[in-house]
């Protein structure tokens, strides 16, 4: 009998102690789906190392030559139809402004963000940070073909 009371008392005491943690937040372990490299990179490092980040998705290599005006014009039409609901050219809107984007993202990364945003915001360190900055509003997959995404990229190069 004494033993039961004693055990109960200890249980109560530890309960009280653990619930009076001085308002400290418990840090949760990172979710399992996050890749090792994404877990390691701090947002600052991820942004700084953009040149070596091609993103996650179907696009692994894009060669950029002189701007192809015809492609850019096609890209502009696609952009105006599918993207302006959330993106303004030179001002942050729901999503970031694409002006000067090639100075902070690789062409492969940009196309993968257009073609595969769901996986990008989950596992790519830069896209994850952008999602935070957009207050959790996710970039929408507009189901562009790779060819359309390439044309939009060409248009973005002209901004
Ligand atoms: C429903 C709103 C929405 C639509 C539509 C949308 N986007 Fe986005 N986009 C976002 C948000 C929000 C982000 C920031 C990342 C996030 O929160 O997921 C983003 C991020 C991006 C980025 C990365 C920007 C950066 O600074 O690195 C690119 C590139 C992009 N979008 C291109 C496009 C293109 C091209 C289209 C049209 C085919 C498009 N987006 C349509 C909301 C949208």
Backbone and ligand atoms as CSV (ligand in chain L), in Angstrom:
chain,resi,resn,atom,element,x,y,z
A,1,UNK,N,N,0.835,-1.209,0.000
A,1,UNK,CA,C,0.000,0.000,0.000
A,1,UNK,C,C,0.875,1.267,0.000
A,2,UNK,N,N,1.832,1.306,0.943
A,2,UNK,CA,C,2.738,2.450,0.999
A,2,UNK,C,C,3.462,2.662,-0.313
A,3,UNK,N,N,3.839,1.532,-0.856
A,3,UNK,CA,C,4.604,1.559,-2.097
A,3,UNK,C,C,3.797,2.231,-3.222
A,4,UNK,N,N,2.493,1.925,-3.257
A,4,UNK,CA,C,1.638,2.510,-4.285
A,4,UNK,C,C,1.549,4.022,-4.116
A,5,UNK,N,N,1.335,4.439,-2.860
A,5,UNK,CA,C,1.239,5.882,-2.599
A,5,UNK,C,C,2.546,6.571,-2.977
A,6,UNK,N,N,3.635,5.926,-2.594
A,6,UNK,CA,C,4.958,6.472,-2.875
A,6,UNK,C,C,5.156,6.650,-4.389
A,7,UNK,N,N,4.822,5.603,-5.134
A,7,UNK,CA,C,4.975,5.648,-6.596
A,7,UNK,C,C,4.086,6.743,-7.188
A,8,UNK,N,N,2.864,6.814,-6.655
A,8,UNK,CA,C,1.934,7.822,-7.154
A,8,UNK,C,C,2.468,9.221,-6.880
A,9,UNK,N,N,3.062,9.392,-5.714
A,9,UNK,CA,C,3.595,10.711,-5.345
A,9,UNK,C,C,4.723,11.102,-6.292
A,10,UNK,N,N,5.584,10.152,-6.572
A,10,UNK,CA,C,6.698,10.455,-7.484
A,10,UNK,C,C,6.153,10.808,-8.871
A,11,UNK,N,N,5.184,10.043,-9.291
A,11,UNK,CA,C,4.596,10.293,-10.612
A,11,UNK,C,C,4.009,11.694,-10.670
A,12,UNK,N,N,3.286,12.070,-9.623
A,12,UNK,CA,C,2.687,13.409,-9.564
A,12,UNK,C,C,3.769,14.485,-9.616
A,13,UNK,N,N,4.790,14.261,-8.783
A,13,UNK,CA,C,5.857,15.267,-8.692
A,13,UNK,C,C,6.523,15.459,-10.050
A,14,UNK,N,N,6.797,14.375,-10.742
A,14,UNK,CA,C,7.493,14.533,-12.019
A,14,UNK,C,C,6.576,15.169,-13.052
A,15,UNK,N,N,5.289,14.910,-12.899
A,15,UNK,CA,C,4.324,15.514,-13.811
A,15,UNK,C,C,4.325,17.028,-13.635
A,16,UNK,N,N,4.288,17.424,-12.355
A,16,UNK,CA,C,4.267,18.860,-12.058
A,16,UNK,C,C,5.562,19.507,-12.540
A,17,UNK,N,N,6.673,18.839,-12.233
A,17,UNK,CA,C,7.964,19.397,-12.649
A,17,UNK,C,C,8.039,19.554,-14.155
A,18,UNK,N,N,7.604,18.526,-14.871
A,18,UNK,CA,C,7.768,18.578,-16.327
A,18,UNK,C,C,6.807,19.582,-16.960
A,19,UNK,N,N,5.685,19.826,-16.273
A,19,UNK,CA,C,4.760,20.786,-16.869
A,19,UNK,C,C,5.126,22.226,-16.508
A,20,UNK,N,N,6.087,22.385,-15.584
A,20,UNK,CA,C,6.514,23.737,-15.221
A,20,UNK,C,C,7.874,24.025,-15.820
A,21,UNK,N,N,8.001,23.808,-17.076
A,21,UNK,CA,C,9.304,23.968,-17.725
A,21,UNK,C,C,9.668,25.410,-18.021
A,22,UNK,N,N,9.041,26.360,-17.379
A,22,UNK,CA,C,9.396,27.769,-17.570
A,22,UNK,C,C,9.009,28.260,-18.951
A,23,UNK,N,N,8.015,27.630,-19.565
A,23,UNK,CA,C,7.523,28.094,-20.858
A,23,UNK,C,C,8.477,27.823,-22.005
A,24,UNK,N,N,9.502,27.017,-21.758
A,24,UNK,CA,C,10.423,26.710,-22.856
A,24,UNK,C,C,9.726,25.838,-23.888
A,25,UNK,N,N,10.010,26.115,-25.152
A,25,UNK,CA,C,9.410,25.294,-26.198
A,25,UNK,C,C,10.257,24.065,-26.409
A,26,UNK,N,N,9.602,22.940,-26.561
A,26,UNK,CA,C,10.363,21.726,-26.892
A,26,UNK,C,C,10.712,21.788,-28.371
A,27,UNK,N,N,11.952,21.444,-28.704
A,27,UNK,CA,C,12.297,21.406,-30.129
A,27,UNK,C,C,11.942,20.037,-30.681
A,28,UNK,N,N,11.154,20.050,-31.740
A,28,UNK,CA,C,10.735,18.794,-32.352
A,28,UNK,C,C,11.821,18.316,-33.303
A,29,UNK,N,N,11.965,17.020,-33.450
A,29,UNK,CA,C,12.923,16.533,-34.445
A,29,UNK,C,C,12.433,16.879,-35.844
A,30,UNK,N,N,13.356,17.068,-36.795
A,30,UNK,CA,C,12.909,17.422,-38.157
A,30,UNK,C,C,12.083,16.292,-38.764
A,31,UNK,N,N,11.111,16.623,-39.607
A,31,UNK,CA,C,10.282,15.570,-40.197
A,31,UNK,C,C,11.111,14.613,-41.038
A,32,UNK,N,N,10.625,13.389,-41.143
A,32,UNK,CA,C,11.427,12.312,-41.760
A,32,UNK,C,C,11.655,12.507,-43.262
A,33,UNK,N,N,10.683,13.162,-43.943
A,33,UNK,CA,C,10.819,13.251,-45.388
A,33,UNK,C,C,11.911,14.228,-45.833
A,34,UNK,N,N,12.454,14.996,-44.893
A,34,UNK,CA,C,13.471,15.982,-45.269
A,34,UNK,C,C,14.810,15.286,-45.494
A,35,UNK,N,N,15.409,15.526,-46.636
A,35,UNK,CA,C,16.657,14.853,-46.979
A,35,UNK,C,C,17.789,15.337,-46.085
A,36,UNK,N,N,18.845,14.552,-45.982
A,36,UNK,CA,C,19.973,14.901,-45.116
A,36,UNK,C,C,20.559,16.269,-45.469
A,37,UNK,N,N,20.797,16.490,-46.773
A,37,UNK,CA,C,21.460,17.735,-47.172
A,37,UNK,C,C,20.570,18.931,-46.856
A,38,UNK,N,N,19.260,18.758,-47.038
A,38,UNK,CA,C,18.348,19.859,-46.750
A,38,UNK,C,C,18.335,20.160,-45.256
A,39,UNK,N,N,18.441,19.111,-44.450
A,39,UNK,CA,C,18.449,19.278,-43.005
A,39,UNK,C,C,19.692,20.042,-42.562
A,40,UNK,N,N,20.817,19.744,-43.218
A,40,UNK,CA,C,22.087,20.322,-42.815
A,40,UNK,C,C,22.161,21.809,-43.151
A,41,UNK,N,N,21.638,22.207,-44.318
A,41,UNK,CA,C,21.847,23.573,-44.785
A,41,UNK,C,C,20.971,24.548,-44.013
A,42,UNK,N,N,21.589,25.565,-43.431
A,42,UNK,CA,C,20.798,26.629,-42.821
A,42,UNK,C,C,20.251,27.462,-43.968
A,43,UNK,N,N,19.153,28.201,-43.748
A,43,UNK,CA,C,18.609,29.020,-44.837
A,43,UNK,C,C,19.656,29.966,-45.426
A,44,UNK,N,N,20.511,30.516,-44.566
A,44,UNK,CA,C,21.536,31.452,-45.064
A,44,UNK,C,C,22.504,30.730,-45.996
A,45,UNK,N,N,22.973,29.547,-45.546
A,45,UNK,CA,C,23.904,28.775,-46.371
A,45,UNK,C,C,23.247,28.368,-47.680
A,46,UNK,N,N,21.975,27.958,-47.600
A,46,UNK,CA,C,21.266,27.502,-48.803
A,46,UNK,C,C,21.215,28.623,-49.834
A,47,UNK,N,N,20.905,29.836,-49.378
A,47,UNK,CA,C,20.811,30.976,-50.293
A,47,UNK,C,C,22.198,31.323,-50.846
A,48,UNK,N,N,23.206,31.227,-49.984
A,48,UNK,CA,C,24.561,31.584,-50.394
A,48,UNK,C,C,25.098,30.603,-51.435
A,49,UNK,N,N,24.721,29.347,-51.294
A,49,UNK,CA,C,25.258,28.304,-52.179
A,49,UNK,C,C,24.364,28.035,-53.383
A,50,UNK,N,N,23.608,29.025,-53.820
A,50,UNK,CA,C,22.636,28.808,-54.898
A,50,UNK,C,C,23.269,28.312,-56.186
A,51,UNK,N,N,24.534,28.701,-56.430
A,51,UNK,CA,C,25.168,28.343,-57.708
A,51,UNK,C,C,25.352,26.842,-57.866
A,52,UNK,N,N,25.413,26.129,-56.762
A,52,UNK,CA,C,25.587,24.678,-56.869
A,52,UNK,C,C,24.266,23.940,-56.664
A,53,UNK,N,N,23.167,24.667,-56.660
A,53,UNK,CA,C,21.865,24.028,-56.440
A,53,UNK,C,C,21.037,24.009,-57.726
A,54,UNK,N,N,20.838,22.821,-58.271
A,54,UNK,CA,C,20.025,22.692,-59.488
A,54,UNK,C,C,18.602,22.283,-59.183
A,55,UNK,N,N,18.275,22.186,-57.904
A,55,UNK,CA,C,16.913,21.828,-57.530
A,55,UNK,C,C,16.640,20.343,-57.699
A,56,UNK,N,N,15.380,19.979,-57.480
A,56,UNK,CA,C,14.982,18.575,-57.552
A,56,UNK,C,C,13.880,18.464,-58.600
A,57,UNK,N,N,14.097,17.632,-59.607
A,57,UNK,CA,C,13.070,17.486,-60.639
A,57,UNK,C,C,13.657,16.975,-61.928
A,58,UNK,N,N,12.893,17.113,-63.010
A,58,UNK,CA,C,13.283,16.497,-64.275
A,58,UNK,C,C,14.443,17.211,-64.981
A,59,UNK,N,N,14.747,18.451,-64.591
A,59,UNK,CA,C,15.724,19.232,-65.353
A,59,UNK,C,C,17.106,19.162,-64.697
A,60,UNK,N,N,18.075,18.612,-65.439
A,60,UNK,CA,C,19.410,18.462,-64.858
A,60,UNK,C,C,20.451,19.342,-65.535
A,61,UNK,N,N,20.169,19.776,-66.767
A,61,UNK,CA,C,21.161,20.590,-67.464
A,61,UNK,C,C,20.518,21.552,-68.458
A,62,UNK,N,N,20.763,22.844,-68.283
A,62,UNK,CA,C,20.261,23.855,-69.215
A,62,UNK,C,C,21.456,24.684,-69.687
A,63,UNK,N,N,21.630,24.747,-70.990
A,63,UNK,CA,C,22.685,25.604,-71.551
A,63,UNK,C,C,22.060,26.922,-71.973
A,64,UNK,N,N,22.585,28.017,-71.461
A,64,UNK,CA,C,22.040,29.321,-71.835
A,64,UNK,C,C,22.958,30.016,-72.830
A,65,UNK,N,N,22.400,30.366,-73.995
A,65,UNK,CA,C,23.152,31.156,-74.959
A,65,UNK,C,C,22.613,32.581,-74.946
A,66,UNK,N,N,22.705,33.241,-76.104
A,66,UNK,CA,C,22.100,34.572,-76.225
A,66,UNK,C,C,20.589,34.413,-76.075
A,67,UNK,N,N,19.939,35.455,-75.579
A,67,UNK,CA,C,18.494,35.362,-75.368
A,67,UNK,C,C,17.768,35.177,-76.702
A,68,UNK,N,N,16.909,34.194,-76.755
A,68,UNK,CA,C,16.104,33.912,-77.943
A,68,UNK,C,C,14.772,34.664,-77.788
A,69,UNK,N,N,14.629,35.754,-78.550
A,69,UNK,CA,C,13.471,36.643,-78.367
A,69,UNK,C,C,12.140,35.952,-78.661
A,70,UNK,N,N,12.176,35.061,-79.637
A,70,UNK,CA,C,10.936,34.371,-79.998
A,70,UNK,C,C,10.452,33.490,-78.853
A,71,UNK,N,N,11.394,32.740,-78.273
A,71,UNK,CA,C,11.059,31.897,-77.119
A,71,UNK,C,C,10.585,32.748,-75.946
A,72,UNK,N,N,11.274,33.879,-75.746
A,72,UNK,CA,C,10.930,34.750,-74.623
A,72,UNK,C,C,9.507,35.291,-74.763
A,73,UNK,N,N,9.126,35.583,-76.016
A,73,UNK,CA,C,7.779,36.111,-76.270
A,73,UNK,C,C,6.721,35.043,-75.975
A,74,UNK,N,N,6.992,33.829,-76.413
A,74,UNK,CA,C,6.099,32.708,-76.077
A,74,UNK,C,C,6.020,32.546,-74.557
A,75,UNK,N,N,7.182,32.640,-73.931
A,75,UNK,CA,C,7.249,32.495,-72.475
A,75,UNK,C,C,6.455,33.570,-71.764
A,76,UNK,N,N,6.507,34.769,-72.297
A,76,UNK,CA,C,5.759,35.881,-71.698
A,76,UNK,C,C,4.262,35.596,-71.714
A,77,UNK,N,N,3.788,35.059,-72.845
A,77,UNK,CA,C,2.351,34.750,-72.953
A,77,UNK,C,C,1.954,33.713,-71.903
A,78,UNK,N,N,2.780,32.682,-71.780
A,78,UNK,CA,C,2.489,31.625,-70.790
A,78,UNK,C,C,2.506,32.232,-69.385
A,79,UNK,N,N,3.519,33.042,-69.121
A,79,UNK,CA,C,3.663,33.659,-67.803
A,79,UNK,C,C,2.439,34.518,-67.473
A,80,UNK,N,N,2.022,35.322,-68.443
A,80,UNK,CA,C,0.884,36.215,-68.179
A,80,UNK,C,C,-0.404,35.429,-67.925
A,81,UNK,N,N,-0.509,34.292,-68.568
A,81,UNK,CA,C,-1.703,33.478,-68.403
A,81,UNK,C,C,-1.695,32.677,-67.098
A,82,UNK,N,N,-0.530,32.120,-66.767
A,82,UNK,CA,C,-0.482,31.113,-65.684
A,82,UNK,C,C,0.163,31.592,-64.392
A,83,UNK,N,N,0.864,32.698,-64.415
A,83,UNK,CA,C,1.716,33.017,-63.262
A,83,UNK,C,C,1.369,34.342,-62.588
A,84,UNK,N,N,0.730,35.263,-63.332
A,84,UNK,CA,C,0.539,36.606,-62.781
A,84,UNK,C,C,-0.509,36.656,-61.662
A,85,UNK,N,N,-1.244,35.568,-61.469
A,85,UNK,CA,C,-2.163,35.530,-60.322
A,85,UNK,C,C,-1.367,35.645,-59.023
A,86,UNK,N,N,-0.114,35.212,-59.059
A,86,UNK,CA,C,0.700,35.205,-57.834
A,86,UNK,C,C,2.026,35.945,-57.945
A,87,UNK,N,N,2.469,36.221,-59.176
A,87,UNK,CA,C,3.781,36.874,-59.339
A,87,UNK,C,C,3.664,38.191,-60.079
A,88,UNK,N,N,4.253,39.243,-59.512
A,88,UNK,CA,C,4.430,40.500,-60.240
A,88,UNK,C,C,5.890,40.576,-60.624
A,89,UNK,N,N,6.158,41.192,-61.778
A,89,UNK,CA,C,7.516,41.162,-62.321
A,89,UNK,C,C,8.561,41.693,-61.344
A,90,UNK,N,N,8.306,42.877,-60.774
A,90,UNK,CA,C,9.391,43.465,-59.982
A,90,UNK,C,C,9.003,43.779,-58.540
A,91,UNK,N,N,7.960,43.108,-58.061
A,91,UNK,CA,C,7.522,43.370,-56.693
A,91,UNK,C,C,7.031,42.072,-56.074
A,92,UNK,N,N,7.379,41.837,-54.814
A,92,UNK,CA,C,6.889,40.619,-54.160
A,92,UNK,C,C,5.367,40.669,-54.091
A,93,UNK,N,N,4.748,39.558,-54.444
A,93,UNK,CA,C,3.277,39.492,-54.380
A,93,UNK,C,C,2.976,38.269,-53.517
A,94,UNK,N,N,2.152,37.317,-53.994
A,94,UNK,CA,C,1.993,36.066,-53.226
A,94,UNK,C,C,3.325,35.324,-53.245
A,95,UNK,N,N,3.941,35.321,-54.403
A,95,UNK,CA,C,5.272,34.729,-54.556
A,95,UNK,C,C,6.295,35.824,-54.828
A,96,UNK,N,N,7.585,35.463,-54.833
A,96,UNK,CA,C,8.642,36.457,-55.054
A,96,UNK,C,C,8.618,37.021,-56.477
A,97,UNK,N,N,9.240,38.194,-56.652
A,97,UNK,CA,C,9.349,38.805,-57.978
A,97,UNK,C,C,10.441,38.106,-58.775
A,98,UNK,N,N,10.160,37.775,-60.048
A,98,UNK,CA,C,11.161,37.052,-60.838
A,98,UNK,C,C,12.240,37.938,-61.471
A,99,UNK,N,N,12.142,39.242,-61.281
A,99,UNK,CA,C,13.153,40.132,-61.877
A,99,UNK,C,C,14.552,39.806,-61.328
A,100,UNK,N,N,15.499,39.660,-62.251
A,100,UNK,CA,C,16.883,39.381,-61.845
A,100,UNK,C,C,17.084,38.001,-61.242
A,101,UNK,N,N,16.152,37.105,-61.487
A,101,UNK,CA,C,16.180,35.781,-60.836
A,101,UNK,C,C,17.447,34.987,-61.149
A,102,UNK,N,N,17.959,35.169,-62.387
A,102,UNK,CA,C,19.141,34.408,-62.786
A,102,UNK,C,C,20.395,34.834,-62.030
A,103,UNK,N,N,20.258,35.908,-61.244
A,103,UNK,CA,C,21.394,36.315,-60.411
A,103,UNK,C,C,21.342,35.661,-59.041
A,104,UNK,N,N,20.285,34.870,-58.786
A,104,UNK,CA,C,20.239,34.181,-57.495
A,104,UNK,C,C,19.797,32.723,-57.571
A,105,UNK,N,N,19.459,32.245,-58.772
A,105,UNK,CA,C,19.080,30.836,-58.938
A,105,UNK,C,C,19.671,30.321,-60.248
A,106,UNK,N,N,19.975,29.025,-60.278
A,106,UNK,CA,C,20.443,28.415,-61.530
A,106,UNK,C,C,19.233,28.177,-62.447
A,107,UNK,N,N,19.469,28.132,-63.774
A,107,UNK,CA,C,18.345,27.896,-64.691
A,107,UNK,C,C,17.656,26.555,-64.415
A,108,UNK,N,N,18.450,25.546,-64.043
A,108,UNK,CA,C,17.853,24.225,-63.745
A,108,UNK,C,C,16.937,24.327,-62.533
A,109,UNK,N,N,17.400,25.039,-61.523
A,109,UNK,CA,C,16.595,25.193,-60.298
A,109,UNK,C,C,15.260,25.864,-60.631
A,110,UNK,N,N,15.320,26.918,-61.455
A,110,UNK,CA,C,14.105,27.662,-61.798
A,110,UNK,C,C,13.107,26.740,-62.506
A,111,UNK,N,N,13.606,25.975,-63.475
A,111,UNK,CA,C,12.689,25.085,-64.199
A,111,UNK,C,C,12.127,23.995,-63.287
A,112,UNK,N,N,12.946,23.471,-62.397
A,112,UNK,CA,C,12.444,22.450,-61.475
A,112,UNK,C,C,11.418,23.041,-60.504
A,113,UNK,N,N,11.608,24.300,-60.148
A,113,UNK,CA,C,10.631,24.939,-59.263
A,113,UNK,C,C,9.293,25.107,-59.993
A,114,UNK,N,N,9.361,25.387,-61.287
A,114,UNK,CA,C,8.126,25.532,-62.071
A,114,UNK,C,C,7.463,24.166,-62.285
A,115,UNK,N,N,8.277,23.152,-62.556
A,115,UNK,CA,C,7.727,21.841,-62.937
A,115,UNK,C,C,7.431,20.928,-61.748
A,116,UNK,N,N,8.104,21.157,-60.633
A,116,UNK,CA,C,8.027,20.200,-59.519
A,116,UNK,C,C,7.968,20.924,-58.163
A,117,UNK,N,N,7.059,21.918,-58.037
A,117,UNK,CA,C,7.116,22.739,-56.811
A,117,UNK,C,C,6.790,21.962,-55.534
A,118,UNK,N,N,5.937,20.940,-55.629
A,118,UNK,CA,C,5.542,20.213,-54.409
A,118,UNK,C,C,6.765,19.607,-53.729
A,119,UNK,N,N,7.577,18.914,-54.539
A,119,UNK,CA,C,8.756,18.274,-53.962
A,119,UNK,C,C,9.815,19.317,-53.597
A,120,UNK,N,N,9.907,20.353,-54.397
A,120,UNK,CA,C,10.897,21.397,-54.121
A,120,UNK,C,C,10.660,22.037,-52.754
A,121,UNK,N,N,9.427,22.418,-52.467
A,121,UNK,CA,C,9.197,23.104,-51.178
A,121,UNK,C,C,9.341,22.148,-49.987
A,122,UNK,N,N,9.268,20.855,-50.275
A,122,UNK,CA,C,9.468,19.886,-49.189
A,122,UNK,C,C,10.940,19.616,-48.948
A,123,UNK,N,N,11.716,19.485,-50.027
A,123,UNK,CA,C,13.065,18.948,-49.871
A,123,UNK,C,C,14.209,19.848,-50.333
A,124,UNK,N,N,13.930,20.883,-51.085
A,124,UNK,CA,C,15.025,21.741,-51.539
A,124,UNK,C,C,15.225,22.869,-50.519
A,125,UNK,N,N,16.475,23.073,-50.069
A,125,UNK,CA,C,16.691,24.048,-48.990
A,125,UNK,C,C,16.274,25.482,-49.341
A,126,UNK,N,N,16.476,25.903,-50.594
A,126,UNK,CA,C,16.077,27.275,-50.963
A,126,UNK,C,C,14.556,27.370,-51.019
A,127,UNK,N,N,13.928,26.425,-51.707
A,127,UNK,CA,C,12.460,26.458,-51.850
A,127,UNK,C,C,11.774,26.367,-50.489
A,128,UNK,N,N,12.353,25.585,-49.589
A,128,UNK,CA,C,11.781,25.476,-48.239
A,128,UNK,C,C,11.770,26.836,-47.549
A,129,UNK,N,N,12.875,27.562,-47.727
A,129,UNK,CA,C,12.971,28.889,-47.104
A,129,UNK,C,C,11.982,29.863,-47.752
A,130,UNK,N,N,11.806,29.763,-49.074
A,130,UNK,CA,C,10.847,30.648,-49.765
A,130,UNK,C,C,9.430,30.398,-49.267
A,131,UNK,N,N,9.143,29.135,-48.995
A,131,UNK,CA,C,7.814,28.788,-48.483
A,131,UNK,C,C,7.586,29.455,-47.127
A,132,UNK,N,N,8.617,29.460,-46.306
A,132,UNK,CA,C,8.522,30.125,-45.000
A,132,UNK,C,C,8.264,31.618,-45.217
A,133,UNK,N,N,9.037,32.210,-46.145
A,133,UNK,CA,C,8.894,33.651,-46.394
A,133,UNK,C,C,7.541,34.014,-46.992
A,134,UNK,N,N,6.915,33.048,-47.679
A,134,UNK,CA,C,5.580,33.290,-48.244
A,134,UNK,C,C,4.489,32.900,-47.236
A,135,UNK,N,N,4.881,32.786,-45.983
A,135,UNK,CA,C,3.961,32.421,-44.900
A,135,UNK,C,C,3.209,31.135,-45.179
A,136,UNK,N,N,3.905,30.182,-45.814
A,136,UNK,CA,C,3.317,28.860,-46.030
A,136,UNK,C,C,2.422,28.766,-47.251
A,137,UNK,N,N,2.272,29.873,-48.016
A,137,UNK,CA,C,1.498,29.797,-49.268
A,137,UNK,C,C,2.359,29.071,-50.295
A,138,UNK,N,N,1.918,27.919,-50.777
A,138,UNK,CA,C,2.794,27.163,-51.673
A,138,UNK,C,C,2.720,27.629,-53.132
A,139,UNK,N,N,3.850,27.498,-53.809
A,139,UNK,CA,C,3.911,27.719,-55.249
A,139,UNK,C,C,3.052,26.644,-55.920
A,140,UNK,N,N,2.203,27.077,-56.852
A,140,UNK,CA,C,1.276,26.133,-57.483
A,140,UNK,C,C,1.917,25.467,-58.693
A,141,UNK,N,N,1.678,24.181,-58.829
A,141,UNK,CA,C,2.104,23.478,-60.044
A,141,UNK,C,C,1.102,23.801,-61.143
A,142,UNK,N,N,1.558,24.503,-62.188
A,142,UNK,CA,C,0.665,24.900,-63.272
A,142,UNK,C,C,0.684,23.884,-64.412
A,143,UNK,N,N,1.301,22.744,-64.152
A,143,UNK,CA,C,1.358,21.647,-65.131
A,143,UNK,C,C,1.876,22.071,-66.493
A,144,UNK,N,N,2.926,22.871,-66.475
A,144,UNK,CA,C,3.564,23.243,-67.734
A,144,UNK,C,C,4.356,22.048,-68.269
A,145,UNK,N,N,4.521,22.000,-69.591
A,145,UNK,CA,C,5.436,21.011,-70.159
A,145,UNK,C,C,6.848,21.567,-69.960
A,146,UNK,N,N,7.840,20.685,-70.135
A,146,UNK,CA,C,9.218,21.129,-69.978
A,146,UNK,C,C,9.543,22.223,-70.995
A,147,UNK,N,N,8.985,22.073,-72.196
A,147,UNK,CA,C,9.207,23.055,-73.252
A,147,UNK,C,C,8.618,24.427,-72.864
A,148,UNK,N,N,7.411,24.405,-72.291
A,148,UNK,CA,C,6.800,25.671,-71.845
A,148,UNK,C,C,7.621,26.301,-70.718
A,149,UNK,N,N,8.074,25.475,-69.796
A,149,UNK,CA,C,8.869,25.992,-68.672
A,149,UNK,C,C,10.166,26.622,-69.187
A,150,UNK,N,N,10.741,26.013,-70.221
A,150,UNK,CA,C,11.982,26.553,-70.801
A,150,UNK,C,C,11.718,27.934,-71.418
A,151,UNK,N,N,10.542,28.086,-72.051
A,151,UNK,CA,C,10.194,29.379,-72.655
A,151,UNK,C,C,9.962,30.436,-71.573
A,152,UNK,N,N,9.315,30.035,-70.483
A,152,UNK,CA,C,9.106,30.978,-69.384
A,152,UNK,C,C,10.465,31.402,-68.810
A,153,UNK,N,N,11.368,30.437,-68.702
A,153,UNK,CA,C,12.725,30.762,-68.234
A,153,UNK,C,C,13.361,31.809,-69.145
A,154,UNK,N,N,13.179,31.637,-70.461
A,154,UNK,CA,C,13.755,32.591,-71.419
A,154,UNK,C,C,13.155,33.988,-71.189
A,155,UNK,N,N,11.858,34.017,-70.932
A,155,UNK,CA,C,11.202,35.297,-70.635
A,155,UNK,C,C,11.760,35.911,-69.348
A,156,UNK,N,N,11.913,35.087,-68.318
A,156,UNK,CA,C,12.432,35.588,-67.039
A,156,UNK,C,C,13.827,36.193,-67.230
A,157,UNK,N,N,14.598,35.632,-68.162
A,157,UNK,CA,C,15.944,36.172,-68.426
A,157,UNK,C,C,15.886,37.617,-68.927
A,158,UNK,N,N,14.759,38.000,-69.525
A,158,UNK,CA,C,14.670,39.355,-70.092
A,158,UNK,C,C,14.227,40.389,-69.052
A,159,UNK,N,N,13.842,39.935,-67.858
A,159,UNK,CA,C,13.263,40.862,-66.868
A,159,UNK,C,C,14.346,41.621,-66.094
L,1,LIG,C1,C,-0.959,30.186,-56.473
L,1,LIG,C2,C,0.107,31.126,-56.560
L,1,LIG,C3,C,1.228,30.874,-57.550
L,1,LIG,C4,C,1.147,30.652,-58.913
L,1,LIG,C5,C,-0.091,30.550,-59.778
L,1,LIG,C6,C,2.517,30.561,-59.366
L,1,LIG,N1,N,3.386,30.721,-58.322
L,1,LIG,FE1,FE,5.407,30.693,-58.423
L,1,LIG,N2,N,5.546,30.886,-56.407
L,1,LIG,C7,C,4.457,31.074,-55.572
L,1,LIG,C8,C,4.935,31.157,-54.194
L,1,LIG,C9,C,4.067,31.391,-52.978
L,1,LIG,C10,C,6.333,31.010,-54.265
L,1,LIG,C11,C,7.332,30.992,-53.103
L,1,LIG,C12,C,7.614,29.547,-52.732
L,1,LIG,C13,C,6.486,28.923,-51.984
L,1,LIG,O1,O,5.925,29.555,-51.080
L,1,LIG,O2,O,6.168,27.752,-52.282
L,1,LIG,C14,C,6.664,30.855,-55.663
L,1,LIG,C15,C,7.965,30.695,-56.144
L,1,LIG,C16,C,8.320,30.693,-57.476
L,1,LIG,C17,C,9.665,30.695,-57.985
L,1,LIG,C18,C,10.932,30.794,-57.151
L,1,LIG,C19,C,11.213,32.287,-56.992
L,1,LIG,C20,C,12.516,32.615,-56.336
L,1,LIG,O3,O,12.691,33.777,-55.901
L,1,LIG,O4,O,13.383,31.741,-56.250
L,1,LIG,C21,C,9.579,30.687,-59.336
L,1,LIG,C22,C,10.734,30.680,-60.325
L,1,LIG,C23,C,8.184,30.686,-59.668
L,1,LIG,N3,N,7.430,30.687,-58.526
L,1,LIG,C24,C,7.705,30.695,-60.967
L,1,LIG,C25,C,6.357,30.599,-61.299
L,1,LIG,C26,C,5.884,30.489,-62.651
L,1,LIG,C27,C,6.770,30.529,-63.878
L,1,LIG,C28,C,4.528,30.367,-62.579
L,1,LIG,C29,C,3.559,30.172,-63.728
L,1,LIG,C30,C,3.807,29.050,-64.583
L,1,LIG,C31,C,4.156,30.426,-61.178
L,1,LIG,N4,N,5.295,30.572,-60.433
L,1,LIG,C32,C,2.861,30.356,-60.696
L,1,LIG,C33,C,3.137,31.152,-55.935
L,1,LIG,C34,C,2.640,30.917,-57.196
